[in-house]
């Protein structure tokens, strides 16, 4: 028999139906002929190790297009699964027609003056990320790239890891989005229209959060645009360029863009990702002539004073929400330590050490024993 499942199914047994728990039990009890692990670079993760540790089989076979992780756990794959038996380079795959050719472009642009002042005055990394993610110069470039490629009948995917930024781009660019909270029915509807390109309500451009990195089969996509980098994740870079390399009829070339804000942490993240692509046989073009993307008058509304002020106010509101959430999370913790077991308050308001609490309990037990 053949069983097809996911890493997540075995990573946690909470909120599982009795039927699912029974199936998992049967899978673990049996010794299988072979276990095939797709995206095997995920297997060393602590939450996924149960797949390799608990499922017994005579043979394990791992498959991946991105043999890289940002931690050192990739070194443990030979012990968890086995040694590398076969590896194929990008050039051979292209020559044999298994993947499409890709043009890689890295476009650098500055922040608008108001945004640059806000970036320098930001209180923490979280706020700085919101500022460079919502860089309206990026929005103008993204808008132009989408319009140009749609005129050539290409299909476009836009990635933004930051949900606040994703909502902003979705609103300003007027494109549908798919993120973690998107209902399954809505997600399937968007992808179906993206794949078919039929009817007046066809979809040629979709905005994605991180959920688009893996397990999405859309060979129809020709263009990927990354509007914000949250880290130098090489694995993520490999997964995203793979979204547009799958061969399809009439696809002669695919296009991969990364939009980078000058003078921010994003430059270092981009360098790390670029080096990964170059090490794997891709040629990356650096484009610092950002003004050529602003020449179309259709983008002027995206940088208006009203839009800038509205967005900066929205960032302020978002940071206040995050601050409030953090304070709410700390409240129960601080209240717990400010109240003694007998109901009286600790007037100092400081957290007492566990040792002092244990000593009080021991004294109380000893006193009650003597009584």
MOJOZI-V720549 format. One record per pair of residues at least 24 apart in sequence whose C-alpha atoms are under 6 Angstrom apart, sorted by the first residue. I is the first residue (numbers start at 1). J is the second residue. D is the distance in whole Angstrom. If there is no record, write none. Layout:
((I;J;D) (I;J;D))
This chain:
((7;48;6) (11;47;5) (11;48;5) (28;55;5) (31;56;5) (31;57;5) (32;57;4) (33;57;5) (33;58;5) (34;58;6) (34;59;5) (34;60;6) (35;60;5) (36;60;6) (36;61;5) (36;62;6) (37;62;5) (38;62;6) (38;63;5) (39;63;6) (39;64;5) (40;64;6) (41;67;6) (44;73;6) (66;238;6) (68;235;6) (99;245;5) (99;246;5) (99;247;5) (100;245;5) (100;247;5) (101;253;5) (102;253;6) (102;254;5) (102;255;5) (103;255;5) (104;256;5) (104;284;5) (105;257;5) (105;284;6) (105;285;5) (106;257;6) (106;258;5) (106;286;5) (106;287;6) (107;259;5) (107;287;5) (108;260;5) (108;261;6) (108;288;5) (109;261;5) (109;262;6) (109;290;6) (110;261;5) (110;262;5) (111;135;6) (133;228;5) (134;165;6) (140;299;5) (141;293;5) (154;222;6) (155;204;5) (155;205;6) (155;221;5) (155;222;5) (156;205;5) (156;221;6) (156;223;5) (156;224;6) (157;205;6) (157;206;5) (157;224;5) (158;207;5) (158;208;6) (158;224;6) (158;225;5) (158;226;6) (159;208;5) (159;209;6) (159;226;5) (160;209;5) (160;227;6) (160;228;6) (161;209;5) (161;210;5) (176;206;5) (177;206;6) (177;207;4) (177;208;6) (178;208;5) (179;209;5) (179;211;6) (213;239;6) (213;240;6) (219;246;5) (222;254;5) (223;254;6) (223;255;5) (223;256;6) (224;256;5) (225;257;5) (225;258;6) (226;258;5) (227;259;5) (231;269;5) (232;269;4) (232;272;5) (232;273;6) (234;273;5))
